[in-house]
Amino acid sequence: MYSVYILYSEKLQKFYIGFTGNFAKRLAFHNDLDRNDIWTRKGIPWIKYFEITDLSEYQARGIERHIKRMKSKRYIENLSRYPEMIEKLKVRYSG
């Protein structure tokens, strides 16, 4: 199973959206100064803001892409407030 995750960096005041099959391992990577060589290194420490779990890989890719296309802090905040938004995304990207 896969999940879509949203991380937040207080330092950068930014969100990061991704998908993974192992959230704990991925979060550890984003917060690892030695291994992380992508732009998220600048935002350490990253904290989990929100996670959508129990997804197929197809759903995870689609939902991640959808959230990134929205380019909206308010949209991300609403995802955590309104569970029905998550259910609609799961159905929309069910394949």
KOLGU-4560 file (N, C-alpha, C; in nm, 3 decimals, padded with zeros to 5 digits):
<recs>
<n_xx: 00.084 n_yy: -00.119 n_zz: 00.000 ca_xx: 00.000 ca_yy: 00.000 ca_zz: 00.000 c_xx: 00.088 c_yy: 00.125 c_zz: 00.000 mol: A seq: 1 type: MET>
<n_xx: 00.033 n_yy: 00.230 n_zz: -00.054 ca_xx: 00.104 ca_yy: 00.358 ca_zz: -00.067 c_xx: 00.030 c_yy: 00.466 c_zz: 00.010 mol: A seq: 2 type: TYR>
<n_xx: 00.099 n_yy: 00.576 n_zz: 00.028 ca_xx: 00.036 ca_yy: 00.693 ca_zz: 00.089 c_xx: 00.087 c_yy: 00.819 c_zz: 00.021 mol: A seq: 3 type: SER>
<n_xx: 00.004 n_yy: 00.922 n_zz: 00.028 ca_xx: 00.044 ca_yy: 01.057 ca_zz: -00.013 c_xx: 00.067 c_yy: 01.132 c_zz: 00.116 mol: A seq: 4 type: VAL>
<n_xx: 00.179 n_yy: 01.202 n_zz: 00.123 ca_xx: 00.211 ca_yy: 01.273 ca_zz: 00.246 c_xx: 00.236 c_yy: 01.420 c_zz: 00.217 mol: A seq: 5 type: TYR>
<n_xx: 00.207 n_yy: 01.500 n_zz: 00.316 ca_xx: 00.234 ca_yy: 01.642 ca_zz: 00.309 c_xx: 00.318 c_yy: 01.676 c_zz: 00.431 mol: A seq: 6 type: ILE>
<n_xx: 00.436 n_yy: 01.728 n_zz: 00.406 ca_xx: 00.527 ca_yy: 01.770 ca_zz: 00.512 c_xx: 00.526 c_yy: 01.921 c_zz: 00.521 mol: A seq: 7 type: LEU>
<n_xx: 00.565 n_yy: 01.972 n_zz: 00.637 ca_xx: 00.573 ca_yy: 02.116 ca_zz: 00.655 c_xx: 00.706 c_yy: 02.152 c_zz: 00.718 mol: A seq: 8 type: TYR>
<n_xx: 00.765 n_yy: 02.259 n_zz: 00.665 ca_xx: 00.888 ca_yy: 02.312 ca_zz: 00.721 c_xx: 00.861 c_yy: 02.451 c_zz: 00.779 mol: A seq: 9 type: SER>
<n_xx: 00.876 n_yy: 02.462 n_zz: 00.909 ca_xx: 00.862 ca_yy: 02.592 ca_zz: 00.975 c_xx: 00.969 c_yy: 02.688 c_zz: 00.924 mol: A seq: 10 type: GLU>
<n_xx: 01.088 n_yy: 02.635 n_zz: 00.904 ca_xx: 01.201 ca_yy: 02.715 ca_zz: 00.859 c_xx: 01.174 c_yy: 02.783 c_zz: 00.725 mol: A seq: 11 type: LYS>
<n_xx: 01.116 n_yy: 02.708 n_zz: 00.629 ca_xx: 01.087 ca_yy: 02.762 ca_zz: 00.496 c_xx: 00.944 c_yy: 02.815 c_zz: 00.484 mol: A seq: 12 type: LEU>
<n_xx: 00.860 n_yy: 02.780 n_zz: 00.583 ca_xx: 00.718 ca_yy: 02.814 ca_zz: 00.575 c_xx: 00.656 c_yy: 02.756 c_zz: 00.448 mol: A seq: 13 type: GLN>
<n_xx: 00.692 n_yy: 02.631 n_zz: 00.417 ca_xx: 00.646 ca_yy: 02.565 ca_zz: 00.295 c_xx: 00.600 c_yy: 02.423 c_zz: 00.323 mol: A seq: 14 type: LYS>
<n_xx: 00.514 n_yy: 02.377 n_zz: 00.232 ca_xx: 00.469 ca_yy: 02.239 ca_zz: 00.232 c_xx: 00.548 c_yy: 02.162 c_zz: 00.126 mol: A seq: 15 type: PHE>
<n_xx: 00.560 n_yy: 02.032 n_zz: 00.148 ca_xx: 00.617 ca_yy: 01.942 ca_zz: 00.048 c_xx: 00.521 c_yy: 01.826 c_zz: 00.032 mol: A seq: 16 type: TYR>
<n_xx: 00.487 n_yy: 01.793 n_zz: -00.091 ca_xx: 00.392 ca_yy: 01.685 ca_zz: -00.119 c_xx: 00.465 c_yy: 01.572 c_zz: -00.190 mol: A seq: 17 type: ILE>
<n_xx: 00.442 n_yy: 01.450 n_zz: -00.146 ca_xx: 00.504 ca_yy: 01.334 ca_zz: -00.210 c_xx: 00.420 c_yy: 01.210 c_zz: -00.189 mol: A seq: 18 type: GLY>
<n_xx: 00.464 n_yy: 01.098 n_zz: -00.248 ca_xx: 00.399 ca_yy: 00.971 ca_zz: -00.222 c_xx: 00.506 c_yy: 00.866 c_zz: -00.198 mol: A seq: 19 type: PHE>
<n_xx: 00.470 n_yy: 00.762 n_zz: -00.125 ca_xx: 00.568 ca_yy: 00.660 ca_zz: -00.088 c_xx: 00.498 c_yy: 00.531 c_zz: -00.047 mol: A seq: 20 type: THR>
<n_xx: 00.575 n_yy: 00.425 n_zz: -00.046 ca_xx: 00.529 ca_yy: 00.298 ca_zz: 00.007 c_xx: 00.573 c_yy: 00.278 c_zz: 00.151 mol: A seq: 21 type: GLY>
<n_xx: 00.658 n_yy: 00.370 n_zz: 00.201 ca_xx: 00.708 ca_yy: 00.359 ca_zz: 00.339 c_xx: 00.728 c_yy: 00.500 c_zz: 00.394 mol: A seq: 22 type: ASN>
<n_xx: 00.626 n_yy: 00.552 n_zz: 00.459 ca_xx: 00.630 ca_yy: 00.692 ca_zz: 00.504 c_xx: 00.741 c_yy: 00.718 c_zz: 00.605 mol: A seq: 23 type: PHE>
<n_xx: 00.757 n_yy: 00.630 n_zz: 00.703 ca_xx: 00.859 ca_yy: 00.652 ca_zz: 00.807 c_xx: 00.999 c_yy: 00.664 c_zz: 00.745 mol: A seq: 24 type: ALA>
<n_xx: 01.028 n_yy: 00.578 n_zz: 00.650 ca_xx: 01.158 ca_yy: 00.581 ca_zz: 00.583 c_xx: 01.174 c_yy: 00.708 c_zz: 00.500 mol: A seq: 25 type: LYS>
<n_xx: 01.068 n_yy: 00.749 n_zz: 00.434 ca_xx: 01.075 ca_yy: 00.869 ca_zz: 00.349 c_xx: 01.092 c_yy: 00.995 c_zz: 00.434 mol: A seq: 26 type: ARG>
<n_xx: 01.020 n_yy: 01.004 n_zz: 00.545 ca_xx: 01.034 ca_yy: 01.119 ca_zz: 00.634 c_xx: 01.176 c_yy: 01.125 c_zz: 00.689 mol: A seq: 27 type: LEU>
<n_xx: 01.231 n_yy: 01.010 n_zz: 00.726 ca_xx: 01.369 ca_yy: 01.006 ca_zz: 00.776 c_xx: 01.465 c_yy: 01.057 c_zz: 00.669 mol: A seq: 28 type: ALA>
<n_xx: 01.441 n_yy: 01.020 n_zz: 00.543 ca_xx: 01.526 ca_yy: 01.069 ca_zz: 00.434 c_xx: 01.520 c_yy: 01.221 c_zz: 00.423 mol: A seq: 29 type: PHE>
<n_xx: 01.400 n_yy: 01.277 n_zz: 00.424 ca_xx: 01.385 ca_yy: 01.422 ca_zz: 00.411 c_xx: 01.456 c_yy: 01.497 c_zz: 00.523 mol: A seq: 30 type: HIS>
<n_xx: 01.469 n_yy: 01.434 n_zz: 00.639 ca_xx: 01.533 ca_yy: 01.499 ca_zz: 00.754 c_xx: 01.678 c_yy: 01.456 c_zz: 00.775 mol: A seq: 31 type: ASN>
<n_xx: 01.737 n_yy: 01.387 n_zz: 00.681 ca_xx: 01.874 ca_yy: 01.337 ca_zz: 00.693 c_xx: 01.972 c_yy: 01.428 c_zz: 00.618 mol: A seq: 32 type: ASP>
<n_xx: 02.052 n_yy: 01.500 n_zz: 00.693 ca_xx: 02.149 ca_yy: 01.593 ca_zz: 00.631 c_xx: 02.252 c_yy: 01.522 c_zz: 00.543 mol: A seq: 33 type: LEU>
<n_xx: 02.285 n_yy: 01.399 n_zz: 00.576 ca_xx: 02.388 ca_yy: 01.327 ca_zz: 00.501 c_xx: 02.337 c_yy: 01.270 c_zz: 00.369 mol: A seq: 34 type: ASP>
<n_xx: 02.216 n_yy: 01.216 n_zz: 00.369 ca_xx: 02.165 ca_yy: 01.151 ca_zz: 00.248 c_xx: 02.078 c_yy: 01.238 c_zz: 00.161 mol: A seq: 35 type: ARG>
<n_xx: 02.010 n_yy: 01.335 n_zz: 00.216 ca_xx: 01.917 ca_yy: 01.417 ca_zz: 00.140 c_xx: 01.993 c_yy: 01.516 c_zz: 00.053 mol: A seq: 36 type: ASN>
<n_xx: 01.983 n_yy: 01.497 n_zz: -00.080 ca_xx: 02.050 ca_yy: 01.589 ca_zz: -00.172 c_xx: 01.949 c_yy: 01.661 c_zz: -00.262 mol: A seq: 37 type: ASP>
<n_xx: 01.823 n_yy: 01.663 n_zz: -00.221 ca_xx: 01.722 ca_yy: 01.738 ca_zz: -00.295 c_xx: 01.689 c_yy: 01.866 c_zz: -00.218 mol: A seq: 38 type: ILE>
<n_xx: 01.606 n_yy: 01.951 n_zz: -00.274 ca_xx: 01.584 ca_yy: 02.083 ca_zz: -00.215 c_xx: 01.524 c_yy: 02.077 c_zz: -00.075 mol: A seq: 39 type: TRP>
<n_xx: 01.460 n_yy: 01.966 n_zz: -00.037 ca_xx: 01.401 ca_yy: 01.960 ca_zz: 00.097 c_xx: 01.507 c_yy: 01.968 c_zz: 00.207 mol: A seq: 40 type: THR>
<n_xx: 01.631 n_yy: 01.945 n_zz: 00.173 ca_xx: 01.739 ca_yy: 01.956 ca_zz: 00.271 c_xx: 01.739 c_yy: 02.094 c_zz: 00.338 mol: A seq: 41 type: ARG>
<n_xx: 01.704 n_yy: 02.196 n_zz: 00.260 ca_xx: 01.703 ca_yy: 02.334 ca_zz: 00.311 c_xx: 01.597 c_yy: 02.357 c_zz: 00.419 mol: A seq: 42 type: LYS>
<n_xx: 01.496 n_yy: 02.270 n_zz: 00.425 ca_xx: 01.385 ca_yy: 02.291 ca_zz: 00.517 c_xx: 01.388 c_yy: 02.209 c_zz: 00.643 mol: A seq: 43 type: GLY>
<n_xx: 01.494 n_yy: 02.133 n_zz: 00.664 ca_xx: 01.503 ca_yy: 02.047 ca_zz: 00.782 c_xx: 01.490 c_yy: 02.132 c_zz: 00.908 mol: A seq: 44 type: ILE>
<n_xx: 01.406 n_yy: 02.094 n_zz: 01.001 ca_xx: 01.332 ca_yy: 01.970 ca_zz: 01.013 c_xx: 01.195 c_yy: 01.978 c_zz: 00.946 mol: A seq: 45 type: PRO>
<n_xx: 01.157 n_yy: 01.871 n_zz: 00.880 ca_xx: 01.024 ca_yy: 01.856 ca_zz: 00.821 c_xx: 00.938 c_yy: 01.776 c_zz: 00.919 mol: A seq: 46 type: TRP>
<n_xx: 00.814 n_yy: 01.818 n_zz: 00.930 ca_xx: 00.720 ca_yy: 01.745 ca_zz: 01.016 c_xx: 00.602 c_yy: 01.700 c_zz: 00.930 mol: A seq: 47 type: ILE>
<n_xx: 00.541 n_yy: 01.591 n_zz: 00.973 ca_xx: 00.423 ca_yy: 01.542 ca_zz: 00.903 c_xx: 00.308 c_yy: 01.637 c_zz: 00.928 mol: A seq: 48 type: LYS>
<n_xx: 00.250 n_yy: 01.688 n_zz: 00.820 ca_xx: 00.132 ca_yy: 01.773 ca_zz: 00.830 c_xx: 00.007 c_yy: 01.689 c_zz: 00.809 mol: A seq: 49 type: TYR>
<n_xx: 00.013 n_yy: 01.600 n_zz: 00.709 ca_xx: -00.105 ca_yy: 01.523 ca_zz: 00.672 c_xx: -00.062 c_yy: 01.402 c_zz: 00.590 mol: A seq: 50 type: PHE>
<n_xx: -00.138 n_yy: 01.294 n_zz: 00.601 ca_xx: -00.109 ca_yy: 01.174 ca_zz: 00.523 c_xx: -00.240 c_yy: 01.108 c_zz: 00.481 mol: A seq: 51 type: GLU>
<n_xx: -00.244 n_yy: 01.066 n_zz: 00.356 ca_xx: -00.357 ca_yy: 00.989 ca_zz: 00.302 c_xx: -00.305 c_yy: 00.848 c_zz: 00.282 mol: A seq: 52 type: ILE>
<n_xx: -00.364 n_yy: 00.753 n_zz: 00.352 ca_xx: -00.311 ca_yy: 00.617 ca_zz: 00.353 c_xx: -00.400 c_yy: 00.519 c_zz: 00.276 mol: A seq: 53 type: THR>
<n_xx: -00.351 n_yy: 00.395 n_zz: 00.267 ca_xx: -00.424 ca_yy: 00.283 ca_zz: 00.205 c_xx: -00.460 c_yy: 00.310 c_zz: 00.059 mol: A seq: 54 type: ASP>
<n_xx: -00.361 n_yy: 00.352 n_zz: -00.018 ca_xx: -00.381 ca_yy: 00.382 ca_zz: -00.160 c_xx: -00.306 c_yy: 00.281 c_zz: -00.247 mol: A seq: 55 type: LEU>
<n_xx: -00.356 n_yy: 00.261 n_zz: -00.367 ca_xx: -00.279 ca_yy: 00.187 ca_zz: -00.466 c_xx: -00.172 c_yy: 00.283 c_zz: -00.518 mol: A seq: 56 type: SER>
<n_xx: -00.073 n_yy: 00.230 n_zz: -00.588 ca_xx: 00.029 ca_yy: 00.318 ca_zz: -00.645 c_xx: -00.034 c_yy: 00.415 c_zz: -00.744 mol: A seq: 57 type: GLU>
<n_xx: -00.128 n_yy: 00.367 n_zz: -00.824 ca_xx: -00.197 ca_yy: 00.453 ca_zz: -00.921 c_xx: -00.268 c_yy: 00.569 c_zz: -00.851 mol: A seq: 58 type: TYR>
<n_xx: -00.342 n_yy: 00.537 n_zz: -00.744 ca_xx: -00.411 ca_yy: 00.642 ca_zz: -00.669 c_xx: -00.312 c_yy: 00.741 c_zz: -00.609 mol: A seq: 59 type: GLN>
<n_xx: -00.205 n_yy: 00.690 n_zz: -00.551 ca_xx: -00.107 ca_yy: 00.778 ca_zz: -00.486 c_xx: -00.045 c_yy: 00.874 c_zz: -00.586 mol: A seq: 60 type: ALA>
<n_xx: -00.007 n_yy: 00.823 n_zz: -00.702 ca_xx: 00.051 ca_yy: 00.911 ca_zz: -00.805 c_xx: -00.049 c_yy: 01.017 c_zz: -00.850 mol: A seq: 61 type: ARG>
<n_xx: -00.172 n_yy: 00.976 n_zz: -00.873 ca_xx: -00.274 ca_yy: 01.069 ca_zz: -00.919 c_xx: -00.308 c_yy: 01.175 c_zz: -00.816 mol: A seq: 62 type: GLY>
<n_xx: -00.324 n_yy: 01.134 n_zz: -00.692 ca_xx: -00.359 ca_yy: 01.229 ca_zz: -00.586 c_xx: -00.243 c_yy: 01.325 c_zz: -00.560 mol: A seq: 63 type: ILE>
<n_xx: -00.120 n_yy: 01.274 n_zz: -00.559 ca_xx: -00.004 ca_yy: 01.362 ca_zz: -00.542 c_xx: -00.001 c_yy: 01.468 c_zz: -00.652 mol: A seq: 64 type: GLU>
<n_xx: -00.017 n_yy: 01.425 n_zz: -00.775 ca_xx: -00.014 ca_yy: 01.517 ca_zz: -00.890 c_xx: -00.127 c_yy: 01.620 c_zz: -00.878 mol: A seq: 65 type: ARG>
<n_xx: -00.245 n_yy: 01.574 n_zz: -00.837 ca_xx: -00.360 ca_yy: 01.663 ca_zz: -00.823 c_xx: -00.332 c_yy: 01.772 c_zz: -00.719 mol: A seq: 66 type: HIS>
<n_xx: -00.283 n_yy: 01.732 n_zz: -00.603 ca_xx: -00.256 ca_yy: 01.830 ca_zz: -00.497 c_xx: -00.149 c_yy: 01.929 c_zz: -00.542 mol: A seq: 67 type: ILE>
<n_xx: -00.045 n_yy: 01.880 n_zz: -00.608 ca_xx: 00.061 ca_yy: 01.970 ca_zz: -00.656 c_xx: 00.007 c_yy: 02.070 c_zz: -00.758 mol: A seq: 68 type: LYS>
<n_xx: -00.083 n_yy: 02.025 n_zz: -00.845 ca_xx: -00.140 ca_yy: 02.114 ca_zz: -00.946 c_xx: -00.226 c_yy: 02.224 c_zz: -00.884 mol: A seq: 69 type: ARG>
<n_xx: -00.283 n_yy: 02.198 n_zz: -00.767 ca_xx: -00.368 ca_yy: 02.298 ca_zz: -00.703 c_xx: -00.286 c_yy: 02.419 c_zz: -00.659 mol: A seq: 70 type: MET>
<n_xx: -00.160 n_yy: 02.399 n_zz: -00.624 ca_xx: -00.070 ca_yy: 02.508 ca_zz: -00.583 c_xx: -00.136 c_yy: 02.603 c_zz: -00.483 mol: A seq: 71 type: LYS>
<n_xx: -00.196 n_yy: 02.544 n_zz: -00.380 ca_xx: -00.272 ca_yy: 02.624 ca_zz: -00.287 c_xx: -00.254 c_yy: 02.577 c_zz: -00.143 mol: A seq: 72 type: SER>
<n_xx: -00.207 n_yy: 02.667 n_zz: -00.059 ca_xx: -00.196 ca_yy: 02.639 ca_zz: 00.084 c_xx: -00.335 c_yy: 02.613 c_zz: 00.142 mol: A seq: 73 type: LYS>
<n_xx: -00.432 n_yy: 02.690 n_zz: 00.099 ca_xx: -00.569 ca_yy: 02.674 ca_zz: 00.149 c_xx: -00.624 c_yy: 02.536 c_zz: 00.112 mol: A seq: 74 type: ARG>
<n_xx: -00.596 n_yy: 02.489 n_zz: -00.008 ca_xx: -00.642 ca_yy: 02.356 ca_zz: -00.049 c_xx: -00.582 c_yy: 02.249 c_zz: 00.042 mol: A seq: 75 type: TYR>
<n_xx: -00.453 n_yy: 02.260 n_zz: 00.069 ca_xx: -00.385 ca_yy: 02.165 ca_zz: 00.156 c_xx: -00.446 c_yy: 02.169 c_zz: 00.297 mol: A seq: 76 type: ILE>
<n_xx: -00.471 n_yy: 02.287 n_zz: 00.348 ca_xx: -00.532 ca_yy: 02.299 ca_zz: 00.481 c_xx: -00.672 c_yy: 02.238 c_zz: 00.483 mol: A seq: 77 type: GLU>
<n_xx: -00.747 n_yy: 02.257 n_zz: 00.374 ca_xx: -00.882 ca_yy: 02.203 ca_zz: 00.367 c_xx: -00.883 c_yy: 02.050 c_zz: 00.360 mol: A seq: 78 type: ASN>
<n_xx: -00.780 n_yy: 01.991 n_zz: 00.301 ca_xx: -00.771 ca_yy: 01.845 ca_zz: 00.298 c_xx: -00.773 c_yy: 01.786 c_zz: 00.439 mol: A seq: 79 type: LEU>
<n_xx: -00.705 n_yy: 01.853 n_zz: 00.530 ca_xx: -00.701 ca_yy: 01.801 ca_zz: 00.668 c_xx: -00.830 c_yy: 01.834 c_zz: 00.745 mol: A seq: 80 type: SER>
<n_xx: -00.904 n_yy: 01.933 n_zz: 00.699 ca_xx: -01.028 ca_yy: 01.972 ca_zz: 00.768 c_xx: -01.150 c_yy: 01.892 c_zz: 00.722 mol: A seq: 81 type: ARG>
<n_xx: -01.151 n_yy: 01.857 n_zz: 00.594 ca_xx: -01.271 ca_yy: 01.798 ca_zz: 00.534 c_xx: -01.241 c_yy: 01.659 c_zz: 00.477 mol: A seq: 82 type: TYR>
<n_xx: -01.266 n_yy: 01.554 n_zz: 00.554 ca_xx: -01.235 ca_yy: 01.417 ca_zz: 00.510 c_xx: -01.307 c_yy: 01.379 c_zz: 00.380 mol: A seq: 83 type: PRO>
<n_xx: -01.420 n_yy: 01.442 n_zz: 00.353 ca_xx: -01.492 ca_yy: 01.408 ca_zz: 00.229 c_xx: -01.411 c_yy: 01.444 c_zz: 00.104 mol: A seq: 84 type: GLU>
<n_xx: -01.323 n_yy: 01.542 n_zz: 00.115 ca_xx: -01.235 ca_yy: 01.575 ca_zz: 00.002 c_xx: -01.143 c_yy: 01.458 c_zz: -00.030 mol: A seq: 85 type: MET>
<n_xx: -01.093 n_yy: 01.392 n_zz: 00.073 ca_xx: -01.004 ca_yy: 01.278 ca_zz: 00.055 c_xx: -01.079 c_yy: 01.163 c_zz: -00.011 mol: A seq: 86 type: ILE>
<n_xx: -01.200 n_yy: 01.137 n_zz: 00.036 ca_xx: -01.278 ca_yy: 01.028 ca_zz: -00.022 c_xx: -01.307 c_yy: 01.053 c_zz: -00.169 mol: A seq: 87 type: GLU>
<n_xx: -01.337 n_yy: 01.177 n_zz: -00.206 ca_xx: -01.361 ca_yy: 01.211 ca_zz: -00.347 c_xx: -01.235 c_yy: 01.189 c_zz: -00.431 mol: A seq: 88 type: LYS>
<n_xx: -01.119 n_yy: 01.224 n_zz: -00.377 ca_xx: -00.994 ca_yy: 01.202 ca_zz: -00.450 c_xx: -00.966 c_yy: 01.053 c_zz: -00.467 mol: A seq: 89 type: LEU>
<n_xx: -00.992 n_yy: 00.975 n_zz: -00.364 ca_xx: -00.971 ca_yy: 00.830 ca_zz: -00.373 c_xx: -01.057 c_yy: 00.769 c_zz: -00.483 mol: A seq: 90 type: LYS>
<n_xx: -01.182 n_yy: 00.813 n_zz: -00.492 ca_xx: -01.271 ca_yy: 00.762 ca_zz: -00.595 c_xx: -01.226 c_yy: 00.811 c_zz: -00.733 mol: A seq: 91 type: VAL>
<n_xx: -01.194 n_yy: 00.938 n_zz: -00.742 ca_xx: -01.153 ca_yy: 00.997 ca_zz: -00.871 c_xx: -01.031 c_yy: 00.927 c_zz: -00.930 mol: A seq: 92 type: ARG>
<n_xx: -00.939 n_yy: 00.887 n_zz: -00.845 ca_xx: -00.815 ca_yy: 00.824 ca_zz: -00.892 c_xx: -00.812 c_yy: 00.674 c_zz: -00.864 mol: A seq: 93 type: TYR>
<n_xx: -00.928 n_yy: 00.611 n_zz: -00.862 ca_xx: -00.933 ca_yy: 00.468 ca_zz: -00.833 c_xx: -00.897 c_yy: 00.382 c_zz: -00.955 mol: A seq: 94 type: SER>
<n_xx: -00.890 n_yy: 00.443 n_zz: -01.071 ca_xx: -00.848 ca_yy: 00.365 ca_zz: -01.189 c_xx: -00.958 c_yy: 00.325 c_zz: -01.270 mol: A seq: 95 type: GLY>
</recs>
